């Protein structure tokens, strides 16, 4: 088996196939494994995470992947989410000892950045999601902003609740993102199960999460090669006959998994092949959205919390990396390293790195008073212009499954038809699905995909009722 791409999609498929006893050869273009969830090399020889990535309790397949590869112990879990608004008010979301979906209701009722009419409108919209056990029928084929307007959400509720959660979860603005994905995020993460919203943050640099993947693949006689640039997939008589490298080398296998971004896949295949296969040509319609990460090193501590979500700001998240996984080797005692994240960062793409750093520092000065006297020692900006696919209402028309009309070519990536937006969970799901297809064709059928967290409490009752209504109507 040849897997092209060492991101989570490629690694999850490769590990699953290796555990089934198949020999896997995985090739990754970059120095580090992890794809867009890895570390970034700096000119001075050090490296930083390209962007902070987190997992949630509802990410069942990502959790399974981390357990398979020995990385589960490298994830720190948090039961409290911290928010900070423009007036300096801190809000906390944590679960009360109530059954789902009521477990977060007390925290929402006390959330200081929302007015009473905002809370009442939010509860009304959440009730519509619960009543249908997930995305309501009116959430299909419309944007999230359109859906919120239909459900009479005030501007304060949109900006300080819905947008805060969903722009980060979907990496897209509300007026572009599908309401089906947006409402599904709330169902799976906040409403269906008490554990769904818990946040897991890596306690090591991202590249260190994947060391177990190499061991798993090599144990089965396979190999992982980094800095291995596959430039073309050779096609003859409707099948892939080899993967061609920069240096002219041709690697061959029975099956090939292309676990690369959709535009990279199109570049790997001959143009004539893409045009002959409608599902491949349709990938040109998928859109992408950006993420920007800002890394700041201060000469002293400026923040106590492990992370903060900012309201009414360009910067959406601040992660206290010094607290989360300790000082890197290049950091001196007493210094503090923060990483800031801006999802759907369209407005930052045209700005210089210096302008972005100045904007970030100005916003931190307004919410973290200790930065006024602290000295900024170092800053780095990492722009990912095509960080994820854009989950627009039209996106599902162009997302494809793992199997293609080319019988020995399988596809994996968060952009494939996983039912999830562009997340680490979606990437792992796609890798497992591609591996399932190959195992079935090799006479070893097995299920790799893990089920979602089951709905519990009142959420389970409404979910069952909704399914019964759907059965009766069909």
Buried (B, 14 or more C-beta within 10 A) or exposed (E): BBBBBBBBBBBBBBBBBBBBEBBBBBBBBBEBBBBBBBBBBBEEEBBBBBBBBBBBBBBBBBBBBBEBBBBBEBBBEBEEBBBBBBEEEEBEBBBEEBEBBBBBBBBBEEBEBBEEEBBEBBBEBBBBBBEBBBBBEBBBEBBBBBBBEBBEBBEBBBBBBBBBBBBBBBBBBBEBBBBBBBBBBBBBBBBBBBBBBBBBBBBBBBBBBBBBBBEBBEEBEBEBEBEBEBEBBBBEEEEBBBBBBEEEEEBEBEBBBBBBBBBBBBEBBEEEBBEBBEBBBBBEEBBBBBBBBBBBBBBEBBBEBBBBBBBBBBBBBBBBBBBBBEBBEBBEEEBBBBBBBBBBBBEBEEBEBEEBBEBBBEBBBEBBEBBEEBEBBBBBBBBBEBBBBBBBBEBBEBBBBBBBEBEBBBBBBBBBBBEBBBBBBBBBBBBBBBBBBBBEBBEEEEEBBBEBBEBBBBBBBBBEEBEEEEEEEE
